[in-house]
């Protein structure tokens, strides 16, 4: 009798542990149908200097017709605010990336006008457009440091130092010549 209850307890414990493995874990990555495979950007740029961001996406499963065609678009956020939405600003047919393919596209970005160094937080979302609906497929975030190009003020300091040294040398020469005149 005791061995049957132990066996039943072990069986229930085994079922419980296996059931825990079937529950999705928090933060566990779910398979995506389309996603970014590469992004190129300059992590540190000078103020007022333009940059180019290059994105490559891969379409694993998204299709809109029997030929495997699929259309995607990006939505950009800078510092948490919507900056560019390709769907609203142009048309949803921005990126054609058929099932099983990848495609690369670059974006020219204007320089940031600033009077002080700052860091910009960039978020980019990849959407798939199908049957009049948009579906979020992937998102990525990165930071860009904006620096200032300042003139080298120490050049002025060293030029003043040279003028000061020349003036001192001239005063010493004047003092030496004056001392020689009094000795005669």
C-alpha positions as a printed Julia matrix, in Angstrom:
184×3 Matrix{Float64}:
  0.0     0.0     0.0
  2.82    2.36    0.92
  4.69    1.74   -2.35
  1.55    2.54   -4.38
  1.18    5.92   -2.63
  4.91    6.68   -3.2
  4.55    5.71   -6.84
  1.44    7.88   -7.19
  3.25   10.8    -5.49
  6.22   10.48   -7.86
  3.89   10.29  -10.87
  2.02   13.44   -9.77
  5.32   15.22   -9.1
  6.58   14.27  -12.58
  3.37   15.53  -14.2
  3.61   18.78  -12.23
  7.24   19.38  -13.3
  6.43   18.66  -16.95
  3.44   20.99  -16.76
  5.74   23.76  -15.52
  7.92   23.31  -18.61
  4.93   23.94  -20.86
  4.18   27.35  -19.29
  5.89   30.16  -21.24
  8.68   31.76  -19.23
  8.68   35.5   -18.66
 11.04   37.13  -21.12
 11.28   33.98  -23.23
 11.7    34.84  -26.89
  8.88   33.71  -29.14
  9.63   32.77  -32.74
  9.19   35.73  -35.06
  8.01   35.64  -38.65
 10.21   38.58  -39.74
 13.02   40.35  -37.92
 16.07   42.58  -38.13
 19.26   40.67  -38.83
 21.58   43.68  -39.05
 21.64   47.4   -38.33
 24.5    49.8   -39.11
 24.7    53.29  -37.64
 27.35   55.61  -36.24
 27.17   55.44  -32.43
 28.91   58.81  -32.01
 28.29   61.68  -34.42
 29.11   65.37  -34.43
 26.31   67.89  -34.11
 24.9    69.1   -37.45
 26.54   66.19  -39.31
 24.28   63.87  -41.32
 24.38   60.1   -40.84
 23.08   57.0   -42.61
 21.26   54.16  -40.86
 21.18   50.85  -42.72
 18.75   48.07  -41.78
 18.56   44.49  -43.03
 15.46   42.43  -42.36
 14.79   38.74  -42.88
 11.35   37.36  -43.71
 11.01   33.84  -42.35
  7.26   33.23  -42.68
  5.28   36.33  -43.7
  3.34   36.16  -46.98
  0.49   38.13  -48.53
 -0.07   36.0   -51.64
  0.75   32.62  -53.2
  4.02   34.0   -54.66
  5.44   34.55  -51.17
  5.39   38.34  -51.48
  5.26   40.39  -48.31
  5.39   44.12  -47.56
  6.95   45.75  -44.51
  7.46   49.24  -43.14
  9.35   50.82  -40.23
  8.31   53.21  -37.49
 11.05   55.29  -35.85
 11.03   56.81  -32.37
 13.59   59.28  -31.03
 13.68   59.77  -27.26
 10.31   58.03  -26.95
  8.49   60.27  -29.44
  7.31   59.2   -32.88
  9.71   60.61  -35.46
  8.95   58.84  -38.76
  6.18   56.4   -39.63
  6.64   55.02  -43.14
  3.05   53.79  -43.24
  1.58   57.23  -42.58
  4.15   59.3   -44.48
  4.37   57.27  -47.7
  2.55   54.0   -48.31
  2.74   50.65  -46.64
  4.64   49.18  -49.63
  8.06   50.35  -48.52
  9.96   47.11  -48.06
  9.19   44.16  -50.29
 10.8    41.12  -48.75
  9.48   37.79  -49.97
  9.29   34.76  -47.7
 12.75   33.29  -47.08
 14.6    36.4   -48.34
 16.28   39.38  -46.76
 16.45   42.97  -47.92
 18.59   45.98  -46.96
 17.62   49.64  -47.02
 19.4    52.81  -45.91
 18.02   56.04  -44.48
 19.76   59.41  -44.63
 19.34   61.19  -41.3
 19.82   64.94  -40.84
 22.34   66.17  -38.32
 21.18   67.05  -34.83
 21.21   70.77  -34.07
 22.37   71.2   -30.49
 24.49   73.51  -28.37
 25.52   70.82  -25.9
 26.49   67.15  -26.11
 23.57   64.74  -25.73
 22.51   61.13  -26.14
 19.58   60.17  -28.35
 17.63   56.95  -27.71
 16.43   55.42  -30.96
 13.76   52.73  -31.29
 12.79   51.16  -34.61
  9.78   48.88  -35.09
  9.31   46.53  -38.04
  5.71   46.02  -39.18
  4.25   43.56  -41.67
  1.27   44.76  -43.71
 -1.3    42.1   -44.64
 -5.0    42.27  -45.54
 -5.36   45.87  -44.42
 -3.77   45.21  -41.02
 -0.33   46.04  -39.63
  1.45   43.52  -37.4
  4.47   44.31  -35.23
  7.15   41.77  -36.12
 10.29   43.08  -34.41
 11.76   46.1   -32.62
 15.26   47.23  -31.82
 16.79   50.06  -29.8
 20.13   51.81  -29.85
 21.75   55.01  -28.57
 23.59   57.71  -30.46
 25.9    60.18  -28.74
 25.92   63.65  -30.31
 29.18   65.49  -29.72
 30.28   69.05  -30.4
 33.3    70.04  -32.42
 34.86   72.88  -30.44
 37.79   75.06  -31.53
 41.03   74.45  -29.73
 41.27   77.37  -27.33
 44.65   76.26  -26.0
 46.14   77.43  -29.3
 45.24   80.97  -28.27
 46.74   80.43  -24.83
 50.03   79.23  -26.3
 50.1    82.15  -28.76
 49.63   84.58  -25.83
 52.4    82.77  -23.98
 54.76   83.22  -26.93
 53.94   86.94  -27.1
 54.56   87.2   -23.34
 57.93   85.41  -23.62
 59.0    87.66  -26.51
 57.99   90.76  -24.52
 59.98   89.49  -21.52
 63.01   88.81  -23.72
 62.79   92.33  -25.17
 62.57   93.84  -21.68
 65.6    91.83  -20.54
 67.53   92.92  -23.64
 66.53   96.54  -22.97
 67.66   96.18  -19.33
 71.0    94.65  -20.44
 71.65   97.42  -22.99
 70.73  100.09  -20.44
 73.06   98.51  -17.85
 75.93   98.52  -20.39
 75.41  102.22  -21.11
 75.7   103.12  -17.4
 78.96  101.17  -17.02
 80.7   103.18  -19.72
